[in-house]
Amino acid sequence: MDTKKLVSLLVLGLVVFLVYSSIFFVDEREQALVSRLGKIVDVATEPGLHFKRPVVDTVVYFEKRLLTADAEPEHILTGEKKQVEVDYFVKWRIIDVRKYYLTYGSVGINPQRIETNAVSQLADTIKDALQAQLGDRTIEDVVWKERDVIMQNLTRIANERMLQVGVEVVDVRIKKMELPAKVRDSIFKRMRAERARIANELRAKGAKQARIIRAGADRQQVELIADAQRRADILRGEGDARATEIYAQAYGQDREFYAFYRSLEGYRNAFTGKDDVLVLDSDSEFFRYFDGSGVPRK
């Protein structure tokens, strides 16, 4: 290969390198910042093909999409001086890459490290806003009465502060707001003890009421049985009186037949079984009707 061809190839390779080094592509999900020797010279927010100076210009890509920061739960004091644990997440995005990079770019050109610094400041901002919002509210207000108002205020306050560094806070959502674990355990123990005390009181009242009801039922049972026995005795007495009256009337109408009937009843009652034996004098009044005369034997 002669010298001219070699030079031509080198020149062509250099041109291709310079052209390739002078262009860069921006995706619709990204935005790019062009720096030259540490100084920002351009910001590319529109997707497509863009140009830069080869070799001396550096391109750093940042997210254009909505980002989520899920921070660690914060412990905040309420207006009642009670500590609550607040777990939240933040939706945010970069709207001014220049401000964003100038604020957090001291850690270098690594977008992940820059984003970590931004999220850290965002968490500090939310924590300050949380303390301001919860510091003059009660537990009841914080947990459910004014929860939506608190989240709206947090979003507004955080957005006002973060706009100064090129970040827009779209939304702050509280996932969970509760007492710390140790406090919860202590409260649950007190609640269980209180419920046990109330349950014991209710059981004691129930047992007392049961004894009263049982005693009343027993008293009513005795009274009912006594009343029934009294009425039975009255009815039995009335029946006996009526029977005596009937017997007397029957005896008055035919004394001999009545004596005969009573003798038959006596025989029936005396001989209840086939093996019954009764030893009496043959002249006894009991055998008066055995010989058919109806006259006692002499």
C-alpha positions as CSV (number, residue, x, y, z in Angstrom):
1,M,0.0,0.0,0.0
2,D,1.5,3.3,-1.0
3,T,1.7,6.4,1.2
4,K,-1.1,8.3,-0.4
5,K,-3.6,5.5,0.2
6,L,-2.5,5.2,3.8
7,V,-2.9,8.9,4.4
8,S,-6.3,8.8,2.7
9,L,-7.4,6.0,5.0
10,L,-6.1,7.8,8.0
11,V,-7.9,11.0,7.1
12,L,-11.1,9.0,6.4
13,G,-10.9,7.2,9.7
14,L,-10.3,10.6,11.5
15,V,-13.2,12.1,9.7
16,V,-15.5,9.2,10.7
17,F,-14.3,9.4,14.2
18,L,-14.8,13.1,14.4
19,V,-18.3,12.8,12.9
20,Y,-19.2,9.9,15.2
21,S,-17.8,11.8,18.2
22,S,-19.8,14.9,17.4
23,I,-23.2,13.4,17.5
24,F,-25.3,11.8,20.2
25,F,-28.9,10.6,20.5
26,V,-31.5,11.5,23.1
27,D,-34.3,9.0,23.8
28,E,-37.8,10.3,24.5
29,R,-37.5,9.0,28.1
30,E,-34.2,11.0,28.6
31,Q,-32.7,14.4,28.7
32,A,-29.0,15.1,28.2
33,L,-26.6,17.6,29.5
34,V,-23.5,18.6,27.5
35,S,-20.4,19.7,29.5
36,R,-17.1,21.0,28.3
37,L,-14.2,20.7,30.7
38,G,-16.6,20.8,33.6
39,K,-18.7,23.7,32.3
40,I,-22.3,23.2,31.0
41,V,-22.5,24.2,27.4
42,D,-25.9,22.7,26.3
43,V,-29.0,20.9,27.5
44,A,-30.9,18.6,25.1
45,T,-34.4,17.8,26.3
46,E,-36.0,17.0,22.9
47,P,-35.6,13.4,21.6
48,G,-33.5,12.8,18.4
49,L,-30.1,13.5,17.0
50,H,-27.9,16.2,18.6
51,F,-24.4,17.5,18.1
52,K,-21.5,18.3,20.3
53,R,-17.8,19.0,20.0
54,P,-15.8,15.8,19.7
55,V,-13.4,14.8,22.4
56,V,-13.8,17.8,24.6
57,D,-17.6,17.6,25.2
58,T,-19.1,15.1,27.6
59,V,-22.8,14.0,27.5
60,V,-24.6,13.0,30.7
61,Y,-28.1,11.5,30.5
62,F,-30.8,12.0,33.1
63,E,-34.3,10.6,33.4
64,K,-37.1,12.5,31.9
65,R,-39.8,10.2,33.3
66,L,-41.6,10.4,36.6
67,L,-39.4,9.0,39.4
68,T,-40.4,7.4,42.7
69,A,-38.5,8.0,46.0
70,D,-39.5,5.5,48.7
71,A,-37.8,6.8,51.8
72,E,-37.3,5.2,55.1
73,P,-40.1,5.8,57.7
74,E,-39.8,9.0,59.7
75,H,-40.5,9.4,63.4
76,I,-42.5,12.6,64.0
77,L,-43.9,14.2,67.1
78,T,-47.6,15.3,67.0
79,G,-49.2,18.2,68.8
80,E,-49.9,15.8,71.7
81,K,-46.2,15.1,72.0
82,K,-46.7,11.5,70.8
83,Q,-44.4,10.0,68.3
84,V,-45.8,8.5,65.1
85,E,-44.0,6.5,62.4
86,V,-44.8,7.9,59.0
87,D,-44.0,5.8,55.9
88,Y,-44.4,7.6,52.6
89,F,-43.3,7.8,49.0
90,V,-42.7,10.7,46.6
91,K,-43.4,11.1,42.9
92,W,-40.9,13.6,41.3
93,R,-39.1,14.5,38.1
94,I,-36.3,16.6,36.8
95,I,-37.6,19.7,35.0
96,D,-34.4,21.8,34.9
97,V,-31.3,19.6,34.3
98,R,-29.0,22.6,34.5
99,K,-30.1,23.6,38.0
100,Y,-30.3,19.9,39.0
101,Y,-26.7,19.2,37.9
102,L,-25.3,22.4,39.3
103,T,-26.8,21.6,42.7
104,Y,-25.9,17.9,43.0
105,G,-23.1,17.5,40.4
106,S,-20.3,18.0,42.9
107,V,-20.2,14.2,43.3
108,G,-19.1,13.8,39.7
109,I,-21.0,13.0,36.5
110,N,-22.5,9.8,37.7
111,P,-26.3,10.2,37.3
112,Q,-27.1,7.6,40.0
113,R,-24.9,9.3,42.6
114,I,-26.5,12.6,41.7
115,E,-30.0,11.1,42.0
116,T,-29.0,9.7,45.4
117,N,-28.1,13.2,46.6
118,A,-31.3,14.6,45.3
119,V,-33.4,12.0,47.0
120,S,-31.6,12.6,50.2
121,Q,-32.3,16.3,50.1
122,L,-35.9,15.5,49.1
123,A,-36.3,13.2,52.2
124,D,-34.9,16.0,54.5
125,T,-37.4,18.5,52.9
126,I,-40.3,16.1,53.5
127,K,-39.2,15.4,57.0
128,D,-39.2,19.1,57.9
129,A,-42.6,19.5,56.2
130,L,-44.0,16.5,58.1
131,Q,-42.9,18.0,61.4
132,A,-44.5,21.3,60.5
133,Q,-47.7,19.6,59.5
134,L,-48.0,17.1,62.4
135,G,-46.6,19.3,65.1
136,D,-49.9,21.1,65.8
137,R,-52.3,18.2,65.1
138,T,-53.6,15.4,67.2
139,I,-53.3,11.7,66.6
140,E,-56.9,11.6,65.4
141,D,-56.3,14.4,63.0
142,V,-53.1,12.9,61.7
143,V,-54.4,9.3,61.2
144,W,-57.7,10.0,59.4
145,K,-59.4,13.4,59.9
146,E,-56.9,15.6,58.0
147,R,-54.8,13.0,56.2
148,D,-55.6,14.2,52.7
149,V,-55.0,17.8,53.7
150,I,-51.6,16.9,55.2
151,M,-50.6,15.1,52.0
152,Q,-51.6,18.1,49.8
153,N,-49.7,20.5,52.0
154,L,-46.6,18.2,52.0
155,T,-46.7,18.1,48.2
156,R,-47.0,21.9,47.9
157,I,-44.3,22.7,50.5
158,A,-41.8,20.1,49.0
159,N,-42.5,21.3,45.5
160,E,-41.9,25.0,46.4
161,R,-38.5,24.1,47.9
162,M,-37.3,21.6,45.3
163,L,-38.2,23.8,42.3
164,Q,-35.2,25.9,43.3
165,V,-32.9,23.0,42.4
166,G,-34.7,21.9,39.2
167,V,-37.0,19.2,40.7
168,E,-40.7,19.1,40.5
169,V,-42.5,17.2,43.3
170,V,-45.7,15.8,41.7
171,D,-47.2,14.0,44.7
172,V,-46.4,12.9,48.3
173,R,-48.4,9.9,49.5
174,I,-48.5,8.6,53.0
175,K,-48.6,4.8,52.9
176,K,-48.7,4.2,56.6
177,M,-49.0,6.3,59.7
178,E,-48.9,4.5,63.1
179,L,-47.3,4.5,66.5
180,P,-43.8,3.0,66.9
181,A,-43.6,-0.8,67.6
182,K,-42.7,-0.4,71.3
183,V,-45.4,2.2,71.9
184,R,-47.9,0.0,70.0
185,D,-47.0,-3.0,72.2
186,S,-47.5,-1.0,75.4
187,I,-50.8,0.3,74.2
188,F,-52.0,-3.1,73.1
189,K,-51.1,-4.5,76.6
190,R,-53.1,-1.7,78.3
191,M,-56.0,-2.3,75.9
192,R,-55.9,-6.0,76.6
193,A,-55.8,-5.4,80.4
194,E,-58.7,-3.0,80.1
195,R,-60.7,-5.4,78.0
196,A,-60.0,-8.2,80.4
197,R,-61.1,-6.0,83.3
198,I,-64.3,-5.1,81.6
199,A,-64.9,-8.8,80.7
200,N,-64.4,-9.8,84.3
201,E,-66.9,-7.1,85.4
202,L,-69.4,-8.3,82.9
203,R,-68.9,-11.9,83.9
204,A,-69.4,-11.0,87.6
205,K,-72.5,-9.0,86.8
206,G,-73.8,-11.9,84.6
207,A,-73.1,-14.4,87.4
208,K,-74.9,-12.2,89.9
209,Q,-77.9,-11.8,87.6
210,A,-77.9,-15.5,87.0
211,R,-78.0,-16.2,90.7
212,I,-80.9,-13.8,91.1
213,I,-82.8,-15.3,88.2
214,R,-82.1,-18.8,89.5
215,A,-83.3,-17.9,93.0
216,G,-86.4,-16.3,91.6
217,A,-87.1,-19.4,89.6
218,D,-86.6,-21.7,92.5
219,R,-88.9,-19.5,94.7
220,Q,-91.5,-19.6,91.9
221,Q,-91.2,-23.3,91.6
222,V,-91.7,-23.8,95.4
223,E,-94.7,-21.4,95.3
224,L,-96.2,-23.1,92.3
225,I,-95.8,-26.6,93.8
226,A,-97.2,-25.4,97.1
227,D,-100.2,-23.8,95.4
228,A,-100.8,-26.9,93.3
229,Q,-100.5,-29.1,96.4
230,R,-103.0,-26.8,98.2
231,R,-105.4,-26.9,95.3
232,A,-105.0,-30.7,95.0
233,D,-105.7,-31.0,98.7
234,I,-108.8,-28.9,98.3
235,L,-110.0,-30.8,95.4
236,R,-109.2,-34.1,97.1
237,G,-111.1,-33.0,100.2
238,E,-114.0,-31.9,98.1
239,G,-113.9,-35.2,96.2
240,D,-113.8,-37.2,99.5
241,A,-116.7,-35.1,100.8
242,R,-118.7,-35.7,97.7
243,A,-117.9,-39.4,97.8
244,T,-118.9,-39.6,101.4
245,E,-122.1,-37.8,100.6
246,I,-122.8,-40.3,97.7
247,Y,-122.0,-43.2,100.0
248,A,-124.3,-41.8,102.7
249,Q,-127.1,-41.4,100.2
250,A,-126.5,-44.9,98.8
251,Y,-126.5,-46.3,102.3
252,G,-129.6,-44.5,103.2
253,Q,-131.5,-45.9,100.1
254,D,-130.5,-49.6,100.6
255,R,-128.4,-50.4,103.6
256,E,-128.2,-54.1,102.9
257,F,-127.0,-53.5,99.3
258,Y,-124.5,-51.0,100.5
259,A,-123.1,-53.5,103.1
260,F,-122.9,-56.1,100.4
261,Y,-121.0,-53.7,98.1
262,R,-118.6,-52.7,100.8
263,S,-118.0,-56.4,101.6
264,L,-117.1,-57.1,97.9
265,E,-114.7,-54.2,97.9
266,G,-113.1,-55.6,101.1
267,Y,-112.8,-59.0,99.5
268,R,-111.2,-57.5,96.4
269,N,-108.7,-55.5,98.4
270,A,-107.9,-58.4,100.7
271,F,-107.2,-60.9,97.9
272,T,-105.0,-59.1,95.5
273,G,-103.1,-62.3,94.3
274,K,-103.9,-65.9,93.8
275,D,-101.5,-67.0,96.6
276,D,-103.0,-64.7,99.2
277,V,-104.1,-66.4,102.4
278,L,-106.3,-64.8,105.1
279,V,-106.9,-66.7,108.4
280,L,-110.0,-65.5,110.2
281,D,-112.7,-66.9,112.5
282,S,-115.5,-68.5,110.5
283,D,-118.0,-66.4,112.5
284,S,-116.3,-63.2,111.5
285,E,-118.3,-60.4,110.1
286,F,-116.0,-60.5,107.1
287,F,-117.5,-63.8,106.0
288,R,-121.0,-62.6,106.4
289,Y,-122.0,-63.1,102.7
290,F,-119.9,-66.3,102.0
291,D,-122.9,-68.7,102.9
292,G,-125.2,-66.7,100.7
293,S,-127.6,-65.6,103.5
294,G,-126.0,-62.2,104.2
295,V,-126.4,-62.9,108.0
296,P,-123.4,-63.3,110.2
297,R,-122.9,-66.9,111.5
298,K,-123.6,-67.7,115.1
